[in-house]
């Protein structure tokens, strides 16, 4: 059975570029890993690619080979780190312009959203949903856009998941506002 993928954002090559066997999503655990990594990396360092990359290296994340990085960067300058762990296949994408994304090969879209929102609340980050709907060109994708802030910072967040499936690829993106 072919499952939908975030082919507008992520090529199917995600499976080939990350080491290890396919790991089945067991619901909230992969969502928790994805949301946790996102808040610790992208939300913390959005707009500061140097600090993000230093953090990733100190955390022990390894850069993907150059050819695999290009699969995720689409020709943009940046660095991609392998954040795969026993819970699932994850990558951290740091664009030179400051945009940051975290991608999971298999996660529950609804669990990703609820876990991310819970993590933002716990981090005392205010957020409001500014858009929630399917991608007009790629109907297989569902996007939720948020405006998020603390008294000192603000972000634009995008959660992209596969629409109408329990488990599929998921991508969380943060940009400093």
Secondary structure per residue as TSV (DSSP state, phi and psi in degrees):
chain	resnum	aa	ss	phi	psi
A	1	X	-	360.0	131.9
A	2	X	-	-91.2	124.8
A	3	X	-	-96.6	148.5
A	4	X	-	-61.0	151.0
A	5	X	-	-131.9	167.2
A	6	X	-	-81.7	57.0
A	7	X	T	-63.6	-21.0
A	8	X	T	-74.3	-26.0
A	9	X	T	-108.8	-34.7
A	10	X	S	-132.6	122.3
A	11	X	-	-70.3	157.4
A	12	X	T	-58.0	-17.6
A	13	X	T	-62.7	-7.2
A	14	X	H	-53.5	-37.8
A	15	X	H	-64.9	-39.3
A	16	X	H	-78.2	-25.0
A	17	X	H	-87.1	-17.0
A	18	X	S	-103.5	138.0
A	19	X	-	-74.7	155.1
A	20	X	S	99.9	163.9
A	21	X	-	-73.2	159.1
A	22	X	-	-61.2	137.8
A	23	X	-	-115.5	127.0
A	24	X	-	-75.9	140.7
A	25	X	-	-77.8	131.8
A	26	X	-	-109.3	31.0
A	27	X	S	95.9	-122.0
A	28	X	H	-63.5	-24.6
A	29	X	H	-64.4	-46.4
A	30	X	H	-68.4	-39.9
A	31	X	H	-59.8	-40.0
A	32	X	H	-65.6	-40.7
A	33	X	H	-63.7	-44.9
A	34	X	H	-63.4	-51.7
A	35	X	H	-64.5	-41.8
A	36	X	H	-62.6	-46.1
A	37	X	H	-61.7	-40.5
A	38	X	H	-61.3	-48.4
A	39	X	I	-66.3	-41.2
A	40	X	I	-69.3	-30.7
A	41	X	I	-106.0	-71.8
A	42	X	I	-64.4	-46.4
A	43	X	I	-67.6	-42.6
A	44	X	H	-63.8	-40.4
A	45	X	H	-116.8	13.1
A	46	X	T	-53.9	132.1
A	47	X	T	89.1	-8.4
A	48	X	-	-129.8	80.2
A	49	X	H	-63.3	-32.5
A	50	X	H	-64.9	-47.0
A	51	X	H	-65.7	-38.9
A	52	X	H	-61.3	-46.5
A	53	X	H	-67.5	-37.8
A	54	X	H	-62.0	-44.9
A	55	X	H	-60.2	-46.3
A	56	X	H	-59.3	-43.6
A	57	X	H	-66.9	-42.2
A	58	X	H	-65.0	-30.0
A	59	X	H	-77.0	-15.4
A	60	X	T	97.3	10.9
A	61	X	-	-74.6	139.0
A	62	X	E	-101.4	142.2
A	63	X	E	-68.2	141.6
A	64	X	-	-71.9	156.5
A	65	X	-	-56.4	151.8
A	66	X	H	-51.4	-45.1
A	67	X	H	-64.0	-36.7
A	68	X	H	-72.4	-34.0
A	69	X	H	-60.9	-39.7
A	70	X	H	-64.0	-26.7
A	71	X	H	-60.2	-35.1
A	72	X	H	-94.4	-23.0
A	73	X	H	-91.6	-16.2
A	74	X	T	51.4	40.8
A	75	X	T	86.1	-8.2
A	76	X	-	-78.5	150.6
A	77	X	S	-74.2	139.5
A	78	X	E	168.0	-171.5
A	79	X	E	-135.7	140.0
A	80	X	E	-120.8	131.4
A	81	X	E	-112.4	144.2
A	82	X	E	-85.9	118.7
A	83	X	-	-115.0	21.0
A	84	X	-	-59.3	139.0
A	85	X	B	-140.6	-173.0
A	86	X	T	-63.8	-18.3
A	87	X	T	-82.9	-29.5
A	88	X	B	171.2	174.3
A	89	X	-	-86.5	120.4
A	90	X	E	-133.6	147.4
A	91	X	E	-133.2	150.8
A	92	X	E	-115.0	122.3
A	93	X	E	-109.9	121.0
A	94	X	E	-116.3	106.6
A	95	X	E	-83.7	146.4
A	96	X	T	-57.8	-30.4
A	97	X	T	-74.3	-4.0
A	98	X	S	105.6	-13.2
A	99	X	-	-69.0	145.6
A	100	X	E	-138.3	138.2
A	101	X	E	-136.6	151.7
A	102	X	E	-124.9	134.7
A	103	X	E	-125.0	137.3
A	104	X	E	-117.6	138.5
A	105	X	E	-67.5	-42.1
A	106	X	E	-141.8	115.2
A	107	X	E	-150.9	154.7
A	108	X	-	-78.4	119.3
A	109	X	H	-57.3	-45.0
A	110	X	H	-66.8	-37.4
A	111	X	H	-68.6	-36.9
A	112	X	H	-61.0	-47.7
A	113	X	H	-63.3	-49.8
A	114	X	H	-65.8	-38.6
A	115	X	H	-68.1	-43.1
A	116	X	H	-60.3	-47.4
A	117	X	H	-61.4	-39.6
A	118	X	H	-64.0	-45.1
A	119	X	H	-63.1	-39.0
A	120	X	H	-64.0	-43.2
A	121	X	H	-60.6	-45.5
A	122	X	H	-62.4	-31.1
A	123	X	T	-84.5	4.5
A	124	X	T	58.1	42.1
A	125	X	-	-105.6	120.4
A	126	X	E	-76.8	145.0
A	127	X	E	-150.2	152.7
A	128	X	E	-138.9	142.8
A	129	X	E	-77.1	124.2
A	130	X	E	-106.0	-19.7
A	131	X	E	-158.0	140.5
A	132	X	E	-147.4	107.5
A	133	X	E	-178.3	171.4
A	134	X	E	-74.2	150.6
A	135	X	-	-65.1	130.2
A	136	X	S	-66.0	-26.2
A	137	X	S	-98.0	-35.7
A	138	X	-	-116.6	84.3
A	139	X	T	-57.9	-18.1
A	140	X	T	-73.0	-14.7
A	141	X	E	-100.4	143.3
A	142	X	E	-122.3	131.2
A	143	X	E	-119.4	140.2
A	144	X	E	-124.5	122.9
A	145	X	E	-109.3	138.3
A	146	X	E	-127.5	146.0
A	147	X	E	-100.4	125.8
A	148	X	E	-128.8	150.8
A	149	X	E	-162.3	158.6
A	150	X	-	-124.0	174.8
A	151	X	S	-59.0	-23.3
A	152	X	S	-106.3	-14.4
A	153	X	-	-143.6	160.0
A	154	X	E	-144.5	151.9
A	155	X	E	-138.6	158.7
A	156	X	E	-110.7	124.5
A	157	X	E	-116.6	142.1
A	158	X	E	-130.3	127.1
A	159	X	E	-112.2	118.2
A	160	X	E	-117.0	124.4
A	161	X	E	-134.3	167.8
A	162	X	E	-79.5	128.3
A	163	X	T	-74.7	145.1
A	164	X	T	61.2	27.7
A	165	X	-	-134.7	151.3
A	166	X	S	-71.0	-38.4
A	167	X	S	-137.0	132.1
A	168	X	E	-165.1	-171.9
A	169	X	E	-70.0	152.5
A	170	X	E	-141.9	144.2
A	171	X	E	-138.0	127.6
A	172	X	E	-113.6	131.1
A	173	X	E	-129.2	138.9
A	174	X	E	-126.1	138.2
A	175	X	E	-131.4	137.3
A	176	X	E	-67.6	139.2
A	177	X	-	-93.5	360.0
